Each structure stands twice: as structure tokens, then as C-alpha cells.
Amino acid sequence: MSDCCSAPGLMAVEEGLARMRQVIRPVEAEEAVALTKALDRVLAVDIVSPLNVPSCDNSAMDGYALRAVDLAAGSPLPVAGKSFAGHPFDGECPQGHCIRIMTGASIPAGTDTVIMQEQTEQTDTGIRFLTDSQPGNNIRKAGEDIREGHTVLSVCRRLLPQDIGLLASLGIAQVKVLRKLKVAIFSTGDELRQPGETLNPGDIYDSNRHTVRAMLQRLGVDVLDLGCIPDDCDQLREAFLTADREADAVITSGGVSVGEADYTKTILDELGKTEFWKLAIKPGKPFAFGTLPNSLFFGLPGNPVSATVTFDLLVTPMLHKMMGTRSSAPRQLQIRSRETLKKREGRREYLRGMLHTGSDGVMEVSTTGRQGSGILTSMSQADCYIVFPEDQTLIKQGDNVTVQLFDATLA
């Protein structure tokens, strides 16, 4: 059985991704930014540690530093001084003595072990130790975390919050990164109105552009929002020319179907080249990719779910490549289905799913309900996709299915 959307000859998803990757080249320009501005930027160089971390041997506990051999006598040890973080003990610990030490404080010269405070008791003649200890106990060695000269972060890494802290711990105040990607977006259609405007008969609100803009903001690119362009060939051409002149990538929503007023593909062929149009994917079959004189073009379908899914699955990995980040495989798991699912053969379907914990403690997944390409609540309620392969038509309740978790763009 087939339908109008399962026509033979549609390009497979993997082939579409591969063809886009062949065309795309990462940005090359570099710039130096302050550490406070480096979050989500892509490293242009390897980060090599200028120092050891920790910079010196230091205590992992609040307690007392001493020579392990001094414990053999079993007698209390007098306290010869203190070593606090930022205020180390000055000099060498006398033999037969101990030093009061706090977590993170430098290990005093002449000591080789630390005993935690809870394993001691104070007496009139000094500190009695209630346990034995070996040299090196409770001591964090210099360079234990990072050695001077070691590469701690590699080129093409997108900097995470924890990376910012790591760089700060090395005293690095400025980093070299690739320049930000600039992406132009616009919607097309006479029927579109903006939130806050009044709807006339036949009008709908322009949700796609707002969704795409929000996802682009999550990616950390600069967004050029050209608004909503009416179904007018001259205005649409001008929008394309502006976007191509000022941005690295152009993303439109709608206008890539086969209607009389769908001018996007026509203008793309006039100004550039259509690499492909239509994929064997549901939702999102009328997805287009092409090249313009100075930029790349991604044409999203007009239906809200189709636009969101194709942006997430097809455009996001390409933008990552353009940004210079190393590609990573989607996070997929095998999880038990809560329901029986059916579809026609021919296209890979990405059903919007919700994860649950079954009564037996095993992870399960269900759909969010109706899966129509116009039902945007199916995306809002979801936290994953249920991947339904092209050649499969039935998933039975209790079968394991491939689940692709939402990444940071949607989660």
C-alpha cells in the first residue's frame, strides 16, 4: 500500500545528509574573545595547559600533616603550626611534630601524609592519632589533574560551561575561537500573521520562524531575521539577495511545495542551484537544499512539525559542521514501546515520543498522541523521537524500538 507521500524515487535521509556534507565547508576566520564571552564558541586552536593543576601538593582533607614514620611511637604529636589555603606553613615541619592543615592547603615541607580530623583527638601534649597512615595518604599531587604542557581542550570543540571553568582554573582569560556563523531566516506566505496581530479569515500565525529562531539561538549563531515575505516573486527575490549577501546560510519556511504561489524553489533555481528537493522522511518530505552565490540554502516545509523536525534532524548537524564543530552521532537507545504502531512502507518516520518508567522499572516510550505535521503540541510534549525505519510497517507493543533523544537544541 502506498500514498501520495510515499512515491518511489524519494532520496533517502542518509543520502541527503551525505550530499549536504559534501558541499558544506566550515568557517575559517578566527577571533580572540574574553573567557566571559566564550561559552558555546568553537575553539580555533588546541588549549595547552600553562601550569600544573593542582599547582602544588595539597591536602584532600581537613586534618593534620605529618611524617608517617612519626606515628610508630604512638605518642601525641605537638602542633608546630598551621597551613591554610592561600596561607601555607612557612618552613619545614620539625621531626616529631604535626601541622594543622585544611582542605586545599599546601603540604608543608617535611611532611608526607595527612590524617583527617575525625581520626584524631586532642590531648594536653598534642594530637593523638587513632589510625595508621602511609606516605601519600590524603594528598593531592601537583599536576594530578592536569600536567603543564598537556592538551586539555582540542580544536573544534564547542565550549561548554564546565570548559569555561576549566579554562579559568588554568588562568586563561582569552581564547581563540572561530567566528560566529550568521544565519538569515524568513517565512513566506500571504496567510501569515505575527503574534499580537488580528487574524482574518484564512490567516494563521507565523509559528515556524519563531521556532527556528529560538533553535538558532540555542545553537549560538547570529540570526538575521528578515521577517515574513508575502507570496510575491519580486519581494521574495529581494529577500534572497539580501540574505545571500549578508549571511552564511539562508533558511526559509514554506514555499518549497508545488502550489502555484510557491516561488521559493523557482527563485533558488534562478539565483543558485537546487541540490535536492524531497526526502523519504516523515514529517518533512518537501525539504530542499541548495547553494546560492555566497551562502547555503535550507528550505523547510511549511507545516509546523515538519519545519521543526527537519531543522532539528537535517539542518542542525549541517550548521554544526559550518560552525566548525566535530560531528557526533545522535544519541539513540533501544527502549520498549508502550503501544502498537503502524505505518506505510517507504519513508522513515520520526514519531514524537515521551519516555516513561514502566511498572517493572524498565524504561518505556510512547507517542505524544496524534502525529499530524500540523500538530505542534506533539513536539512541545515530546522529549525524543521514535525512529520508524523505511521498510518497517509494524511495531508491536512491548517491542524494542530505536529512540533518538532530543539534544540541547530542543531539550
N, C-alpha and C positions, 0 to 999 in steps of 0.2 A: 504494500500500500504506500502511496506517496501523496504529497500535497504540493501546492504551488511553491512552497518554500523549500522543498526537498528535491528540486530539479537536479538532474545529473550535471556534472561538469563544474560544480562549485569547488573552489580552491580549498584544500584542507587547511586547518588552523596552523599546523606546523609549517606548511609551505609558505603561508602568508607571513608568519613571523620570520622565517628564514630569508625571504625576499626583502623584507624591510631591513633586517640586519645587514644585508649585503650593501645596501645603499647608505646607511647611516654612518657618519663619522663623528667622533667626539669633538667637542670644542677643545681648542688648544691654548688659547690665551690664558695667562696666569696673572694673579694679583696677590698682594700681601694684605692680609686682614688681621685686625686685632683678635685676640683669643675670644673676647666677649662677642664678636660678630661671626665666629667660625662655625657655629652649630649648623649642621646639615650641609655645610660646604664640602667640596670634594678636594682631597689633598692632591697637590700637583707634584709633590716630592715626598720621598721617604722621610720619616721623622726618626732621627738618630739621637739617642739619649746623650746629653752632655754631662751626665753625672750618674753616680750610683744611687739607687733607691732601695733601701734606706741609705743615707749618705754615710752613716757610721753604725757600728754595732749598738743596738739599743734594746731596752727591756720590753718584753712582751707582757709583763705583769707589774702590778704594784707589789712591792716586797722589799727584799734585801739582796744586794750584790755582794759576793764574797768569793774566796778561793775554795773550791770543792774540798781540797785536802785539809782545810781548817775544820771541817766537820768531824774528822776522825776522832778528835779528843772528846767530843760530846759536851764540851763546856760552852756556856753562853759566850757570845762574841760581842765586845763593845762596839758601839756605833761611832764610826770615825767621821761621819759627815753625811751629806745628802746630795743626790743627783736628781734634778727635776728636768722635765722637757724644757729646753731653752736655757737652763741653768745647770750645766754639768758640774760634777765634782772636780775641784781643781787639785791636781796632783795624783799620787798613787796611793791606793788603799794600803795601809800598813798591814803586815802579816798578822794573822790572828784577830783581825777586825772585820767589820762589815760596813756597808754603805746603804743607808735608806735610799730606795730608788722607786721612781714612779714610771708608769707605762709610757714608753716612747723616749725616756731619758737615755742619754749616752751611758754605755757601760764604762765604769771607772777603770783606769789603768790598774793592773794588778789583780783584777777580779775575773772570774771565768764562768760564773753561774749565777742564776737568780732563783731565789726561793720565794714563792708567793706568801703574802702576808698571812693568809689563813693557815699556813703550816708553821707558824711561829708563835712564840709567846714572850712577853717582855718580863724580865727579871731585874733585880736590883743591880746586877753586874753586867747586864747586856741582853742580847736577844738569844733565846734558846730555839733551836731549830728541831722540829718534830719529824723531820724526814731527811733521808739522804738525798744527794744530788750528784749528777755527773757534770763535768765541764760542758758548757754549751746549753744546758737546760734553760728554757725560757728566755733565750737571747735570739733576737732577730739580727742576722748578719748583714753587714754592709753589702749592698748590691744583691741581696736575696731576691728582691722583686725584679729589679732592672739593673743590668750591668752597663756601665759607661761604654758608649760606642755601639750598643745593641740597637737594632731597628725595632722600634716599638709600634709604629703605625706605618703601613705601606701606602705608596702612591695609589691613587684611585679610590681610596677609602672615603666613604661619606661619614663625616664626623658625628658621632653620637654624643649624648650628654655625658656618658662615662668617659669618652675620649677627651672631652674638654677638661674634665677633672684630671685625667692622666697627664695631659699636656701642662696643666697648671702645676702639677706635682714635680715637673721637670724644670719649672721656671721659665717655660716658653710663653712669651707674651704675644707673639705674632707668628702666623703660619702662611705659607704659600698655598694658594688654592686655585683651582680652575675658575674662570669667570662664570658668572651665573648664566644659565640658559634663559632666553627670552621667548615666550610663547604667546602668540596672538590668538584670540578666540572671538568668535561671533556666532550668533544664531541667525537662521534665515526663516522667513515666513511672515506673510501678511496677517496671519491669525494670532500672532504672539503679542502678549501684553506683559508689562512688568508688574511685579508685586506692588500693590498700592493703587494701581490703575483700575478703572471700572471695566468689567468685561461686557462687551456687546455680544449679541447672538453670534455663535460660531467662533468666538475668541477663546483662547486658552492662555494660561500664564506660562511664561518662559522659565521653566524649571531647569532645563538642561544646561544652560550657560552658567547658572548659579552652582549647579552640582560640579561641573567641570572646573570652574574657577576655584571652588573650595578644594578639590582634589589636587589641582596645580599648586595651591598654596601649601598643602601638605608636602608636596614634593620639593618645595623650596625654590621654585623658579620665579623669575619676574614675569608678570602677566600683563599683557596689553589687551584690554577688554574693549573691543570695538562695538559692543552692544548688539542690537538686533537689526538685521538688514532686511528690508522688505523684498518681496519677490519682484525685483526689478533688475534686469540684466546689467544696466549701466552702473547702478549703485553697488551691485554685488561685485562687479569687476573692479571698481574703485577700492572696495574693501579688501579684495585680494591683493591689489597692487600695494596698498598701504601696509598690509600685514607682511607681505613678502619683503618689502623694503626695510622693515624695522625689526623683524623677529627671525628667530632660527627655525621655528616650527609654527604652522598655522593649523588650528583646529576649528572645524565648523560643526554645527549640529543641524541636521536636516538638509534637504535639497540634494541628496545623493540617490534618490529613488528614481522612479520612471514617470513621474507625473509631468503634465505639460508645463508647470511652473517650477520644476526642479532644475534650476540653472547651474548649480554648483559644478556638476561633472562637465558640463559644456564649457564653462569658463576655465576649469582646470585644464582641459584638453587644449584650449586656446592659448593659455599662458604658459603651460608647462607640459607635464606628461603624467597620465594615469598609469601607475604600475600595476594595480589590480583593483577590481571592484566586485564585491560579493565574496563572502567566505561561507564555508559549510559550518556555521556556528548559529546557535540559537540561545538567547536572543542576539540579534545584531547582524543578520545576513548582509544588509546593504552597507557594509563598511568599506570605505575607499582609502587608498593610499597612493600618493603621487609626489612628484617633485615640481617645484617652482624654480624660477631662475636663481633665487638666493636662499630658499628655505624648503622644508619638507611639509607635506600636507597630509593631515589625517581627517577624513570625513566621517563623522559619527552619524548613525541613524537618528531619525527624529523622535522615535518613541523613547520615553524617559529611561526605562530599564535598559533598553538596547544601548542607548548612549552611555549609560553608566558602566555597564558590563564591558563593552568594547573598549572604553577608555581604560578601565582597570586592567583588563587581560591583554590588550593588544598595544595600547598607546604607552602605558606606564613603563613597561620594560624598554621600549624604544627611547623614551625620554631619559631613562637612566643611562642608556648607552650614550646618548648625546651629551649628557652631563659629565660623562667620563667615569661613572661608577662601574665596578665589576658586576657582571650579571650573576644572579643567584637563582637557583631553581625555586619554583613556587613550593610553599610548604604544604605537602599533601600527606594525608593519613588514610588508613583503611579503617572505616568505622561502620558499625552495624546500622542498617536502615530501620527506622520505626514503621515504615509504610511500604506498600507495594507501589511501584512507579512504572509507568508505561510511556513509550514514545514511538514515533515512526523512525525508521532507519534512514540514514543519510547525513544527518548533521550531528555534531557534538553539542549537547545541551549543557548549560550551566544553570542548574536549578538553584534558587536561593534557599539556603538551609539554615537551620538552627541546631546547635549542639545541646545535648541533654545527657544526664547521667541516668541510666536505666535502674530499675529496681534491684538488679543484681550487682550494681556498682560499675557496670561496663558502659563506656561512652556510646551514645546513640546519636543519630541525626534524623531530622525530619525536615520537610519543606516548610516554607513560611505560609503555605496555603496556595491561593491562586497565583499562577506563574505568568500571566499575560505580560507582554512587553510594555504595556501602559500602566501596570500596577506598581507604582513606585514604592508603596508600602512593603512590597516583597523584598526590596533592597534595604529599607530602613530597619526592618525587623531581623534581618539576617546577620550572621557572623561568619558565614562560609558559603562556598559553592558545593553542590553535589554534582560531580562530573559524570555525565551520562554519555558513554562513548558512542561514536558514529554508528557502529554496526550492532549495537545492543538495543533491544526493544523492550526488555522487561527486567526490572529489579524487584525481587520478592522481599516481602517483609522479613527481616532477620538476616538478609544477605549483607555481606560487607560491600561497601561502596567506597569509591575514591572521593575524599573530601579535601577541598583546597581552602585553607584558612585565609580569611581576609588579612592583608598586611596593613602596614601603618597608613596607607592611603585611605582605607575605608574603616579600619578598626578604631 
